[in-house]
Amino acid sequence: MKIDLHTLGPLVALIALVILGAALNSAFLAPANITNVLARSAFIGLIAVGMTFVITAGGLDLSVGSMAAFLAGIAIIAMNAALPGTGENWGTILIGMGVAIMGGVLAGYLNGALITKARIEPFIVTLGTMGIFRSLVTWLADGGTLSLEYGLRTLYRPVYYGGLGWITWPIIAFAIVAVAGEWVMRHSRFGRHVEAIGSNDRVARYSAIDVNRVRLLTYVLLGVLVGLAVVLYVPRLGSASGSTGVLWELEAIAAVIIGGTALKGGRGRVWGTVVGVLIMSLIDNILNLADLVSPYLNGAIQGVIIVLAVVLQREKRTADER
C-alpha cells in the first residue's frame, strides 16, 4: 500500500514536534503545559475551521483578527452598559455573548455581501474591512484599552479557566466545532457545494448550485466562529484593545494551508486544519520553552511556514498534472 505523504505529512510533523518538545524540555508534557497549549489553540482553531470553508470555496479573509478585536470591544461595552440595569449576573454576560455572536454574523455577512453582490475580490474586501474593524476598536477604546467591570470579569472567568477536569471549555468548544466541521465538509450538501465551487465555480453554476449564496454562507459561518472565539477569549484577560487579535488571520490561514486545504480552493480538510493549528501552537510553545529564538520572531516563522506549505502544494499539483 502506497502512503500519501502529502496527506499524512502534517500528522507526522505533529508527532515529530511532540517528540522534539519532550526531548528539549521535561515540562513540555506536563498536564498544565498541555492544557495551556490546547486552550490557546482553541481561539485560532475555531477561526481556522471557518477559514477552511472560506478558502475551500475559493475565498480568503484577512479581517478575522481585526474582527475579533472589534467584537471583543463591543461585547465589553455592551456588558458594561447593561450592568446598571441588569446587575452583576449571568444575564449581563449573556448579553455580551449575544452581541459578539450577532456582531460576527453581521461582519461575516458584510464581507460576503461585498464579495458576492458587489463582485469585489476577497483580498480587497477583507483587506479593507481589516483596517475598518481595527480602527473602530481603537477609536472605541480612545487609543487605550476597553476593560470589563471587575465583578463581571470575575464572574466570567470560568468560561475560559473552567471546564471538565483539566479539559477547559475552550478546548471542548474547539473539539465540538472541529468534529461538526469535518462532518459538514465530508457528508453534507453544503460541504460538497463548497468544494465544487472552489474547484470550478462555472461548472458549479451549470450544476444548479447557488454559488453566491454558498460563498456568502461561508463568510457568515466564519463570522459566527470568530464571535464564538471572542466569547471564549474575553474572560481570559477581560479587556480588548487595538492590539487584540494581531496576526490571528496569519495563524488561521497558516493552519489551514499546513493542514492540506488547497489555497486555490476545491479541497478542504477540517481534520488537517486541526492538526495545522496544533502544529503552529506547538512550534510557539517549544520555541518559548527552549528559548531558541525571540518570541518577537514568531510572526516571521509563521510566514515562512505558509510559504513552504504553498510551495509543497504547488509541487504536489505539478506532480499530479504529470
C-alpha positions in Angstrom: 0.0 0.0 0.0 1.4 3.4 -1.0 1.4 6.0 1.7 0.4 9.5 0.7 2.9 11.7 2.5 1.1 14.9 1.4 -1.9 13.7 3.3 -0.2 12.2 6.3 2.7 14.7 6.3 1.0 17.2 8.8 0.2 14.3 11.2 3.8 13.1 11.0 5.1 16.6 11.6 2.8 16.9 14.7 4.2 13.7 16.2 7.7 14.8 15.5 7.1 18.1 17.3 5.7 16.3 20.3 8.8 14.1 20.5 11.1 17.2 20.0 9.3 19.2 22.6 9.6 16.3 25.2 13.3 15.9 24.4 14.1 19.7 24.8 12.2 20.3 28.0 10.9 17.9 30.6 8.0 20.3 31.4 6.6 20.1 27.8 4.4 17.1 28.5 3.2 18.4 31.9 -0.6 18.5 32.1 -0.5 22.2 32.8 1.5 22.9 29.7 -0.6 20.7 27.5 -3.8 22.3 28.8 -2.3 25.8 28.2 -1.3 24.9 24.6 -4.7 23.4 23.8 -6.6 26.3 25.3 -4.6 28.9 23.5 -5.0 26.8 20.3 -8.8 26.9 20.6 -9.2 30.6 19.6 -7.2 30.2 16.4 -8.7 26.7 15.9 -12.3 27.9 15.9 -11.5 30.7 13.4 -9.4 28.3 11.3 -12.3 25.8 10.9 -14.4 28.7 9.5 -11.5 29.8 7.3 -11.2 26.2 5.9 -14.7 26.6 4.4 -13.9 30.1 3.0 -10.6 29.0 1.4 -12.1 25.7 0.1 -14.8 27.8 -1.7 -12.0 29.8 -3.3 -12.2 32.8 -0.9 -10.0 34.4 1.6 -10.5 36.6 4.8 -7.7 38.8 6.1 -10.0 40.6 8.5 -10.6 37.9 11.2 -8.0 39.2 13.7 -9.4 42.8 13.5 -12.9 41.5 13.5 -12.2 39.6 16.8 -10.8 42.7 18.4 -13.8 44.8 17.3 -16.3 42.1 18.5 -14.5 41.8 21.9 -14.7 45.6 22.2 -18.4 45.9 21.5 -19.2 42.9 23.7 -17.3 44.5 26.7 -19.0 47.9 26.0 -22.5 46.1 25.9 -21.9 44.3 29.2 -20.6 47.4 31.0 -23.6 49.4 29.6 -26.1 46.8 30.7 -24.6 46.3 34.2 -26.5 49.1 36.0 -29.9 47.8 34.7 -29.4 44.0 34.7 -27.0 43.7 37.6 -23.8 41.7 38.1 -25.1 38.3 36.9 -25.0 35.8 34.0 -27.8 37.7 32.3 -25.5 40.6 31.7 -22.7 38.2 30.4 -25.2 36.5 28.1 -26.0 40.0 26.6 -22.3 40.4 25.8 -22.1 36.9 24.3 -25.1 37.6 22.1 -23.5 40.9 20.9 -20.3 39.0 20.0 -22.1 36.3 18.1 -24.6 38.6 16.3 -21.8 41.0 15.5 -19.9 38.1 13.9 -22.9 37.2 11.8 -23.2 40.8 10.6 -19.4 41.2 10.0 -19.3 38.0 8.1 -22.4 38.9 6.1 -20.8 42.3 5.2 -17.6 40.6 3.9 -19.6 38.0 2.0 -22.1 40.5 0.5 -19.4 42.8 -0.8 -17.7 39.8 -2.4 -20.7 38.1 -3.9 -23.1 41.0 -4.6 -20.7 43.9 -5.3 -18.3 41.4 -7.0 -15.1 42.8 -5.4 -12.1 40.5 -4.9 -12.0 38.8 -1.4 -8.4 40.1 -0.9 -9.5 43.7 -1.4 -12.7 43.5 0.6 -11.2 41.8 3.6 -8.1 44.0 3.5 -10.4 47.0 3.7 -12.6 45.6 6.5 -9.4 44.6 8.4 -8.5 48.3 8.6 -12.0 49.3 9.4 -12.5 46.9 12.3 -9.1 47.7 13.7 -9.7 51.4 13.5 -13.1 51.1 15.1 -12.0 49.2 18.2 -9.0 51.6 18.6 -11.5 54.6 18.3 -13.9 53.0 20.8 -11.0 52.5 23.3 -9.8 56.0 22.6 -6.4 54.5 21.8 -6.3 52.6 25.1 -8.0 49.5 26.4 -11.6 48.6 26.9 -11.9 46.7 30.2 -14.7 44.7 31.6 -16.1 45.7 35.0 -14.2 43.8 37.7 -17.2 41.9 39.2 -18.3 40.8 35.7 -14.8 39.8 34.9 -14.6 37.6 38.0 -18.0 36.0 37.2 -17.0 35.4 33.5 -13.5 33.9 34.2 -14.7 30.2 34.5 -15.8 30.3 30.8 -12.1 30.3 30.0 -10.5 28.7 33.0 -13.2 26.3 34.0 -14.2 23.0 32.3 -14.4 19.3 32.9 -11.3 18.4 34.9 -8.2 19.6 33.1 -10.2 20.0 29.8 -11.3 23.6 29.7 -14.3 25.0 27.9 -12.4 26.5 25.0 -10.9 23.0 24.3 -14.3 21.4 24.5 -15.8 24.0 22.2 -13.0 23.6 19.7 -13.3 19.8 19.7 -17.1 20.0 19.1 -16.8 22.6 16.3 -13.9 20.6 14.6 -16.0 17.4 14.6 -19.0 19.2 13.3 -17.0 21.0 10.7 -15.4 17.8 9.4 -18.8 16.1 9.2 -20.3 19.1 7.3 -17.4 19.2 4.8 -17.4 15.5 4.2 -21.0 14.4 4.4 -23.4 17.4 3.9 -24.7 19.0 0.7 -23.2 22.3 1.8 -19.7 20.8 2.1 -20.0 19.2 -1.3 -21.1 22.5 -2.8 -18.3 24.4 -1.1 -15.7 22.0 -2.7 -17.5 22.1 -6.1 -17.4 25.9 -6.2 -13.7 26.0 -5.2 -12.9 23.5 -7.9 -14.7 25.3 -10.7 -17.4 27.9 -10.0 -18.6 28.0 -13.6 -19.3 24.2 -13.6 -20.9 24.6 -10.2 -23.3 27.2 -11.7 -24.2 24.8 -14.5 -24.9 22.2 -11.8 -27.6 24.4 -10.4 -25.6 25.4 -7.3 -26.3 28.8 -6.0 -22.7 29.9 -6.0 -23.2 33.3 -4.4 -25.4 32.0 -1.6 -22.9 29.3 -0.7 -20.0 31.7 -0.7 -21.9 34.2 1.4 -22.7 31.5 3.9 -19.0 30.5 4.2 -18.2 34.1 5.3 -21.2 34.2 7.7 -20.1 30.9 9.2 -16.6 32.3 9.7 -18.0 35.4 11.3 -20.1 33.2 13.7 -16.9 31.2 14.7 -14.9 34.5 15.2 -17.8 35.6 17.5 -17.6 32.3 19.4 -13.8 32.6 19.7 -14.4 36.1 21.2 -16.9 34.7 23.7 -14.3 32.3 25.0 -11.4 34.8 24.7 -12.8 37.8 26.6 -12.8 36.1 30.1 -9.1 35.3 29.7 -8.0 38.9 30.0 -11.3 40.8 30.5 -10.2 43.5 28.0 -9.8 44.5 24.4 -7.6 47.0 22.5 -6.3 47.9 19.1 -3.6 45.2 19.5 -6.1 42.3 20.3 -6.1 39.6 17.7 -3.0 40.8 15.8 -1.7 38.2 13.4 -4.7 35.9 14.1 -5.5 35.9 10.4 -2.0 34.8 9.6 -2.1 32.0 12.1 -5.5 30.8 10.9 -4.5 30.8 7.2 -1.2 29.1 8.1 -3.1 26.3 9.9 -5.5 25.8 7.0 -2.7 25.5 4.4 -0.5 23.3 6.6 -3.4 21.0 7.1 -3.7 20.3 3.4 -6.5 22.6 2.2 -5.7 23.9 -1.2 -5.1 27.6 -1.2 -6.9 27.9 -4.6 -9.9 26.1 -3.3 -11.6 22.9 -4.2 -10.2 20.6 -1.5 -10.8 21.2 2.2 -9.6 19.2 5.2 -11.0 20.3 8.5 -9.2 17.5 10.4 -6.0 18.7 8.7 -6.7 22.2 9.9 -6.9 21.0 13.4 -3.5 19.3 13.0 -2.2 22.5 11.5 -3.4 24.6 14.5 -1.7 22.2 16.9 1.5 22.3 14.9 1.5 26.2 15.0 0.8 26.2 18.7 3.5 23.6 19.5 6.1 25.4 17.5 5.4 28.6 19.5 5.4 26.6 22.8 8.6 24.8 22.0 10.4 28.0 21.0 9.3 29.6 24.2 10.2 26.7 26.5 13.5 26.1 24.9 14.3 29.8 24.4 15.7 29.1 21.0 14.6 32.4 19.3 13.0 35.7 20.4 9.2 35.4 20.7 9.1 38.6 18.5 10.1 36.4 15.6 7.1 34.1 15.8 5.3 36.0 13.1 8.3 35.6 10.8 8.4 31.9 11.5 4.6 31.6 10.7 5.2 33.5 7.4 8.0 31.1 6.4 5.7 28.1 7.2 3.0 29.5 5.0 5.4 30.0 2.1 6.8 26.4 2.5 3.3 24.9 2.7 2.2 26.7 -0.5 5.4 25.6 -2.3 4.7 21.9 -1.3 1.1 22.2 -2.5 2.4 23.6 -5.9 4.9 20.7 -6.2 2.1 18.2 -5.5 -0.2 19.8 -8.1 2.6 19.8 -10.6 3.3 16.1 -9.9 -0.4 15.2 -10.2 -0.7 17.0 -13.6 2.2 14.9 -14.9 
